[in-house]
Amino acid sequence: MKLLTFIVVFISTVCLVFAGILLFPDILGQAATQNNEIVFGLFLGPFFVLFILGWLGEKLLLKLSQKNPN
C-alpha cells in the first residue's frame, strides 16, 4: 500500500470522527469525553473500512493503468 493512500485514509477518518462528534454532540460528544475506549472504537471501525476500500481502489487503479490497450 502506498503511503499516500494511508495518509488520505487516516485524515479522512479523523475528519469523519470529528464531524460525527460535532453533528451528534449528545451521543458521540459524551462518549468522547467520558470513555476513551469508545472513541478508539469509533476511530478504528471507519479507519479499517476506509483502509480496505482505499487498498482495493489502489489495486484496481494500478491494474487498469497497466492494461495494454491492444
C-alpha positions in Angstrom: 0.0 0.0 0.0 1.3 3.4 -0.9 1.9 5.9 1.8 -0.3 8.5 0.1 -3.3 6.1 0.4 -2.6 5.6 4.1 -2.4 9.3 4.8 -5.6 10.1 2.9 -7.5 7.3 4.8 -6.1 8.5 8.1 -7.0 12.1 7.6 -10.4 11.2 6.2 -11.1 9.0 9.3 -10.1 11.8 11.7 -12.4 14.3 9.9 -15.2 11.7 9.9 -14.9 11.2 13.7 -14.7 14.9 14.4 -17.7 15.6 12.1 -19.7 12.9 14.0 -18.8 14.4 17.3 -19.8 17.8 16.1 -23.1 16.7 14.5 -24.2 14.4 17.3 -22.8 16.0 20.5 -25.4 14.4 22.7 -24.3 10.9 21.8 -20.8 11.0 20.5 -19.6 14.1 22.4 -20.4 12.5 25.7 -18.7 9.2 24.6 -15.6 11.2 23.6 -15.3 12.9 26.9 -16.2 10.1 29.3 -14.8 6.9 27.8 -11.7 6.9 25.7 -12.3 3.2 24.6 -15.4 4.2 22.7 -13.6 6.9 20.8 -10.9 4.4 20.0 -13.6 2.1 18.6 -15.2 5.0 16.8 -11.9 5.6 15.1 -10.9 2.0 14.3 -14.1 0.9 12.7 -14.3 3.6 10.0 -10.5 3.6 9.6 -10.4 -0.1 8.6 -13.4 0.2 6.3 -11.8 3.2 4.5 -8.4 1.4 4.6 -9.8 -1.7 2.8 -11.7 0.4 0.3 -8.6 2.6 -0.4 -6.4 -0.5 -0.8 -8.9 -2.1 -3.2 -9.2 1.2 -5.1 -5.5 1.5 -5.4 -5.1 -2.1 -6.7 -7.9 -1.5 -9.2 -6.3 1.7 -10.5 -2.9 0.0 -10.8 -4.4 -2.9 -12.8 -6.4 -0.5 -15.0 -3.4 1.7 -15.7 -1.1 -1.3 -16.5 -3.5 -2.9 -19.1 -2.3 -2.7 -22.6 -5.0 -1.3 -25.0 -4.1 -3.7 -27.8 
